[in-house]
Amino acid sequence: MLKKATTSIKNKLFVTFITLFSGITSAAWDDFNMTKGVTAISKEVFELHMLIYWICVVIGIIVFSIMFYSMFAYTKKKNPNPSTFHENTKVELAWTVVPFLILVFMAIPASNTLTKIYDDSEGDINIQVVGYQWKWQYKYLEDDINFFSNLATDWDEINNLTPKGEFYLQEVDEAVVIPVGKRVRFLITANDVLHSWWMPDFAIKQDAIPGFINTAWTVVDEPGTYRGKCTELCGKNHGFMPVVVKVVSQDEYDAWVQGKKEEALKMAELTEKSWTVDELTQRGEGVYLKNCVACHQVNGQGVPGIFPNLAGSDIVLNNKARNVEILMEGVQGAAMQSFANQLSEVDMAAVITYTREAWGNAGNGDGEIVTPQDIVEYKKPKA
């Protein structure tokens, strides 16, 4: 009986092993390796990685072969009388010189690749990348284009209320757009805490440090959409600030630049418009869901002890001036950051008005709304 049980267990273990092994062998082995990428430098990095990998494999085979041979060939049973010997100068020289030469052989191609990676020459297009909690800001220095890239994944997916999409936590409301075949230089920094801008397909991973600028560059010859993320633990929503770069033809890029400039002109015109409460509230809801919901929650309840409740808040309901000041200046010593450079005058007014009208706040306060002109007035130099 015991023998049958043992045999049954062995058979099950064998079937399990075969199943797991076949699953691994049928998987794409590329999934277990580093990304080869789509740029010349990323492919060079990949080839360097593989060269060093195979050198390490050969070294491992040689070392473990000698070690296992020694373990079996020189056992006490086979050699009851141990040998007595002293150091061997030739052997010691060999195991010193050979590793040194191997390291030199590895260092030469590595140094050549690193020299290319850290080439800081001017780009055809220069983009300043600024990390915020938890979003990225992009400034196209030649074309005076400036926008924020926010996570676009629906919060119902994040809260497991709906099925997760193909690009869960890897989609943004506005991607970086660059043309094919042009040298693009990224000047990477941060506004608040440490971030890290990572784009594996370009072989770029550069820390974003407040008060310091790191640089990276790329030339992409294959149009497409490429995705990365922040790889520095920058706070509670560290995983909610993806990087998306869209590579397009030169004509598409020129049209995009023109569209962004026209969009900026329209936004300036909107500042002069007379807005109704409903218009500001509707626009403000979208702004809130992009910028505020992570801390203050969809229902405005915040996180007790960390992020304040906006629903029923006395400041939100009755102190318009302080309400504007908090969003424009932030709160020193607290997690609330300044949104003065993140939101346009229209969006700033809209989101403040939305918080004064949402979650049952409407009709319970002073009834005032914040207009874009209020924000323009706030920004004027004080006498």
C-alpha positions as CSV (number, residue, x, y, z in Angstrom):
1,M,0.0,0.0,0.0
2,L,2.8,2.4,1.0
3,K,4.7,1.5,-2.2
4,K,1.7,2.3,-4.4
5,A,1.2,5.7,-2.6
6,T,4.9,6.5,-3.1
7,T,4.7,5.6,-6.8
8,S,1.6,7.7,-7.2
9,I,3.3,10.7,-5.6
10,K,6.3,10.3,-7.8
11,N,4.1,10.1,-10.9
12,K,2.3,13.3,-9.9
13,L,5.6,15.1,-9.3
14,F,6.9,13.9,-12.6
15,V,3.7,15.2,-14.4
16,T,3.9,18.5,-12.6
17,F,7.6,18.9,-13.6
18,I,6.9,18.1,-17.2
19,T,4.0,20.5,-17.3
20,L,6.0,23.4,-15.8
21,F,9.0,22.7,-18.0
22,S,6.9,22.6,-21.2
23,G,5.2,25.8,-20.2
24,I,8.6,27.5,-19.8
25,T,10.0,26.2,-23.1
26,S,6.9,27.2,-25.0
27,A,7.1,30.7,-23.6
28,A,8.8,33.4,-25.6
29,W,12.4,33.4,-24.2
30,D,12.7,37.1,-25.0
31,D,10.3,37.7,-22.1
32,F,13.1,36.6,-19.7
33,N,15.7,38.8,-21.3
34,M,16.3,42.6,-21.3
35,T,14.5,44.7,-24.0
36,K,16.4,44.9,-27.3
37,G,14.7,48.2,-28.1
38,V,14.2,50.0,-31.4
39,T,17.2,52.5,-31.5
40,A,20.8,51.9,-32.6
41,I,22.0,52.6,-29.0
42,S,19.5,50.3,-27.4
43,K,20.5,47.5,-29.7
44,E,24.2,48.1,-28.9
45,V,23.3,48.0,-25.2
46,F,21.6,44.7,-25.8
47,E,24.5,43.2,-27.7
48,L,26.9,44.3,-25.0
49,H,24.6,42.7,-22.4
50,M,24.6,39.4,-24.3
51,L,28.4,39.5,-24.8
52,I,29.0,40.0,-21.0
53,Y,26.3,37.3,-20.3
54,W,28.1,34.7,-22.4
55,I,31.5,35.5,-20.9
56,C,29.9,34.9,-17.5
57,V,28.4,31.7,-18.7
58,V,31.7,30.4,-20.0
59,I,33.5,31.4,-16.7
60,G,30.7,29.7,-14.7
61,I,31.0,26.5,-16.7
62,I,34.8,26.4,-16.3
63,V,34.8,27.2,-12.6
64,F,32.0,24.8,-11.7
65,S,33.5,22.1,-13.9
66,I,36.8,22.3,-12.0
67,M,35.0,22.5,-8.7
68,F,32.8,19.4,-9.3
69,Y,35.7,17.5,-10.8
70,S,37.8,18.2,-7.7
71,M,35.0,17.2,-5.4
72,F,34.6,13.8,-7.0
73,A,38.2,13.1,-8.1
74,Y,39.9,13.9,-4.8
75,T,37.6,12.4,-2.2
76,K,39.0,10.8,0.9
77,K,38.0,7.4,-0.4
78,K,40.1,7.8,-3.5
79,N,42.9,9.6,-1.8
80,P,43.2,8.3,1.8
81,N,46.6,10.0,2.2
82,P,46.2,13.8,1.6
83,S,48.8,15.6,-0.4
84,T,51.0,18.2,1.2
85,F,52.1,21.1,-1.0
86,H,52.8,24.8,-0.9
87,E,51.8,27.7,-3.1
88,N,52.3,27.5,-6.8
89,T,53.5,30.8,-8.2
90,K,52.5,30.1,-11.8
91,V,48.9,29.2,-10.7
92,E,48.6,32.3,-8.6
93,L,49.8,34.5,-11.4
94,A,47.4,32.8,-13.8
95,W,44.3,33.3,-11.6
96,T,45.4,37.0,-11.1
97,V,46.3,37.9,-14.7
98,V,43.6,36.0,-16.5
99,P,40.6,37.7,-14.6
100,F,42.4,41.0,-15.1
101,L,42.6,40.5,-18.9
102,I,39.0,39.3,-19.0
103,L,37.9,42.5,-17.2
104,V,39.9,44.7,-19.6
105,F,38.3,42.8,-22.5
106,M,34.8,43.5,-21.0
107,A,35.6,47.1,-20.2
108,I,36.6,48.2,-23.7
109,P,33.2,47.7,-25.4
110,A,31.4,48.8,-22.3
111,S,33.3,52.1,-22.2
112,N,32.6,52.7,-25.9
113,T,28.9,52.2,-25.4
114,L,28.8,54.4,-22.3
115,T,30.6,57.2,-24.1
116,K,27.8,57.1,-26.7
117,I,25.0,57.0,-24.1
118,Y,26.4,60.0,-22.2
119,D,26.9,62.1,-25.3
120,D,25.3,65.4,-24.3
121,S,25.5,67.3,-27.6
122,E,22.5,69.5,-28.7
123,G,19.5,67.7,-30.1
124,D,17.4,68.6,-33.1
125,I,14.6,68.7,-30.6
126,N,15.2,69.5,-26.9
127,I,12.5,68.5,-24.4
128,Q,12.6,69.3,-20.7
129,V,11.1,66.5,-18.6
130,V,9.9,67.4,-15.1
131,G,8.7,64.8,-12.6
132,Y,5.7,65.7,-10.3
133,Q,3.8,63.6,-7.9
134,W,2.4,61.9,-9.9
135,K,2.7,63.0,-13.5
136,W,5.2,64.2,-16.0
137,Q,5.5,67.7,-17.5
138,Y,7.1,68.2,-21.0
139,K,8.4,71.4,-22.3
140,Y,9.5,71.6,-26.0
141,L,12.1,74.3,-25.7
142,E,12.3,75.3,-29.4
143,D,8.5,75.5,-30.0
144,D,7.3,76.8,-26.6
145,I,5.0,73.8,-26.1
146,N,4.2,72.9,-22.5
147,F,1.9,70.2,-21.2
148,F,1.4,67.7,-18.5
149,S,1.0,64.0,-19.1
150,N,-1.5,62.3,-16.7
151,L,-2.5,58.7,-16.2
152,A,-5.5,58.0,-18.3
153,T,-6.5,54.6,-16.9
154,D,-10.1,54.7,-15.6
155,W,-10.4,54.7,-11.8
156,D,-13.0,52.0,-12.0
157,E,-10.3,49.7,-13.4
158,I,-7.9,50.7,-10.7
159,N,-10.5,50.1,-8.0
160,N,-11.4,46.7,-9.6
161,L,-14.9,47.8,-10.5
162,T,-14.4,47.0,-14.2
163,P,-12.1,44.7,-16.1
164,K,-8.6,46.0,-16.7
165,G,-7.7,47.1,-20.2
166,E,-4.8,46.1,-22.4
167,F,-2.7,49.1,-21.3
168,Y,-3.7,49.2,-17.6
169,L,-1.6,51.9,-15.9
170,Q,0.3,52.4,-19.1
171,E,-1.9,55.0,-20.8
172,V,-1.9,58.8,-20.6
173,D,-4.1,61.6,-21.6
174,E,-1.3,63.2,-23.7
175,A,1.8,61.4,-25.0
176,V,5.2,62.9,-25.9
177,V,5.4,63.2,-29.7
178,I,8.7,63.1,-31.6
179,P,9.6,62.7,-35.3
180,V,11.4,59.7,-36.7
181,G,15.1,60.1,-37.5
182,K,15.7,63.2,-35.5
183,R,18.0,63.5,-32.5
184,V,15.9,64.2,-29.5
185,R,17.6,65.3,-26.2
186,F,15.7,65.0,-22.9
187,L,16.7,67.3,-20.0
188,I,15.3,65.5,-17.0
189,T,14.6,67.0,-13.6
190,A,11.9,67.0,-10.8
191,N,9.8,69.5,-9.1
192,D,9.2,67.8,-5.7
193,V,10.9,64.4,-4.9
194,L,13.1,61.9,-6.8
195,H,11.6,60.3,-9.9
196,S,13.2,58.3,-12.7
197,W,12.2,58.5,-16.4
198,W,12.5,55.1,-18.0
199,M,11.9,54.2,-21.6
200,P,13.2,50.7,-22.2
201,D,12.8,50.7,-26.0
202,F,15.2,53.7,-26.2
203,A,17.6,52.3,-23.6
204,I,17.0,55.4,-21.4
205,K,16.7,55.4,-17.7
206,Q,17.6,58.7,-16.0
207,D,16.9,59.9,-12.5
208,A,14.9,63.1,-12.1
209,I,16.3,65.0,-9.2
210,P,15.0,68.4,-7.9
211,G,17.5,71.2,-8.6
212,F,19.6,69.0,-10.9
213,I,19.3,68.2,-14.7
214,N,20.3,64.8,-16.1
215,T,20.3,64.4,-19.9
216,A,19.5,61.6,-22.3
217,W,19.0,61.3,-26.0
218,T,17.5,59.1,-28.7
219,V,17.1,58.8,-32.4
220,V,14.1,56.6,-33.3
221,D,13.7,55.3,-36.8
222,E,10.6,53.1,-36.3
223,P,7.2,54.9,-35.9
224,G,5.1,53.6,-33.1
225,T,3.9,54.1,-29.6
226,Y,6.5,53.2,-26.8
227,R,5.7,52.9,-23.1
228,G,7.8,53.3,-20.0
229,K,7.2,54.4,-16.4
230,C,8.7,56.1,-13.3
231,T,11.1,53.6,-11.7
232,E,11.8,55.6,-8.5
233,L,9.6,55.0,-5.5
234,C,8.3,58.6,-5.4
235,G,5.2,58.2,-3.2
236,K,1.9,56.4,-2.8
237,N,1.0,56.7,-6.5
238,H,4.5,55.8,-7.8
239,G,2.9,53.3,-10.2
240,F,0.5,55.8,-11.6
241,M,2.8,58.0,-13.7
242,P,3.6,56.1,-16.9
243,V,5.7,57.4,-19.8
244,V,4.2,57.2,-23.3
245,V,6.2,58.4,-26.4
246,K,4.6,58.5,-29.8
247,V,7.0,58.5,-32.8
248,V,5.5,59.9,-36.0
249,S,6.6,61.1,-39.4
250,Q,8.0,64.6,-39.8
251,D,4.8,65.8,-41.5
252,E,2.7,64.4,-38.6
253,Y,5.0,66.0,-36.1
254,D,4.8,69.4,-37.8
255,A,1.0,69.2,-37.8
256,W,1.0,68.3,-34.1
257,V,3.3,71.2,-33.2
258,Q,1.0,73.6,-35.1
259,G,-2.1,72.1,-33.4
260,K,-0.5,72.6,-30.0
261,K,0.3,76.2,-30.7
262,E,-3.3,76.9,-31.9
263,E,-4.6,75.1,-28.8
264,A,-2.5,77.5,-26.6
265,L,-4.1,80.5,-28.4
266,K,-7.6,79.1,-27.9
267,M,-6.9,78.6,-24.2
268,A,-5.7,82.2,-23.9
269,E,-9.0,83.3,-25.5
270,L,-11.0,81.2,-23.1
271,T,-9.6,83.2,-20.2
272,E,-11.6,86.2,-21.5
273,K,-14.9,84.3,-21.9
274,S,-17.8,84.7,-19.5
275,W,-18.3,81.3,-17.9
276,T,-21.4,79.9,-16.3
277,V,-21.4,77.8,-13.2
278,D,-22.5,74.7,-15.2
279,E,-19.7,75.2,-17.8
280,L,-17.0,75.6,-15.1
281,T,-18.3,72.6,-13.1
282,Q,-18.4,70.3,-16.1
283,R,-14.9,71.2,-17.1
284,G,-13.7,71.2,-13.5
285,E,-14.8,67.6,-13.0
286,G,-12.4,66.4,-15.7
287,V,-9.6,68.4,-14.2
288,Y,-10.3,67.0,-10.8
289,L,-10.3,63.4,-12.0
290,K,-6.9,63.9,-13.6
291,N,-5.2,65.9,-10.9
292,C,-6.9,65.6,-7.5
293,V,-8.7,62.3,-7.2
294,A,-5.6,60.3,-6.2
295,C,-5.4,62.2,-2.9
296,H,-9.0,63.5,-2.3
297,Q,-10.9,60.5,-3.7
298,V,-13.7,60.5,-6.2
299,N,-16.3,61.4,-3.5
300,G,-14.2,64.3,-2.1
301,Q,-13.7,62.5,1.2
302,G,-9.9,62.5,1.2
303,V,-7.9,60.2,3.3
304,P,-8.4,60.7,7.1
305,G,-5.2,62.1,8.7
306,I,-3.4,62.6,5.4
307,F,-5.5,64.3,2.8
308,P,-8.4,66.6,3.9
309,N,-12.0,66.1,3.2
310,L,-13.3,68.6,0.5
311,A,-17.0,67.6,0.9
312,G,-18.4,70.0,3.5
313,S,-15.0,71.8,4.0
314,D,-15.4,75.3,5.4
315,I,-12.6,76.6,3.3
316,V,-14.1,75.1,0.1
317,L,-17.6,76.4,1.0
318,N,-16.9,79.8,2.5
319,N,-13.4,81.1,1.9
320,K,-12.9,81.7,-1.8
321,A,-9.6,83.6,-1.4
322,R,-8.0,80.9,0.7
323,N,-9.3,78.3,-1.6
324,V,-7.5,79.9,-4.6
325,E,-4.4,80.5,-2.5
326,I,-4.1,76.9,-1.5
327,L,-4.2,75.6,-5.1
328,M,-1.9,78.4,-6.4
329,E,0.7,78.2,-3.6
330,G,0.3,74.7,-2.1
331,V,0.5,74.1,1.6
332,Q,4.0,74.2,3.2
333,G,4.8,71.2,5.3
334,A,1.9,69.2,3.8
335,A,1.5,67.0,0.7
336,M,-0.5,69.6,-1.1
337,Q,1.6,71.0,-3.9
338,S,1.3,74.2,-5.9
339,F,-0.7,73.8,-9.1
340,A,0.1,77.3,-10.4
341,N,2.4,75.9,-13.1
342,Q,0.4,72.8,-13.7
343,L,-3.1,74.2,-14.6
344,S,-4.2,77.0,-16.9
345,E,-6.2,79.9,-15.5
346,V,-9.4,78.2,-17.0
347,D,-8.7,74.8,-15.5
348,M,-7.7,76.3,-12.1
349,A,-11.0,78.2,-11.9
350,A,-13.0,75.3,-13.2
351,V,-11.6,72.8,-10.6
352,I,-12.1,75.1,-7.7
353,T,-15.7,75.8,-8.8
354,Y,-16.3,72.1,-9.2
355,T,-15.2,71.4,-5.6
356,R,-17.6,74.2,-4.4
357,E,-20.5,72.6,-6.3
358,A,-19.9,68.8,-6.0
359,W,-20.7,66.2,-3.3
360,G,-23.6,68.3,-1.9
361,N,-21.5,71.4,-1.4
362,A,-23.7,73.5,-3.7
363,G,-26.1,75.7,-1.8
364,N,-24.3,75.2,1.5
365,G,-21.7,77.9,1.2
366,D,-21.2,81.5,0.1
367,G,-22.4,80.6,-3.4
368,E,-19.5,82.3,-5.1
369,I,-17.7,80.8,-8.1
370,V,-14.1,81.3,-9.2
371,T,-13.6,82.5,-12.8
372,P,-10.5,82.5,-14.9
373,Q,-10.2,86.3,-14.4
374,D,-9.9,85.7,-10.7
375,I,-6.9,83.5,-11.3
376,V,-5.4,86.1,-13.7
377,E,-5.9,88.8,-11.1
378,Y,-4.2,86.6,-8.4
379,K,-1.2,86.1,-10.7
380,K,-0.6,89.8,-11.2
381,P,2.4,91.2,-9.2
382,K,1.3,92.5,-5.8
383,A,2.0,96.2,-5.2
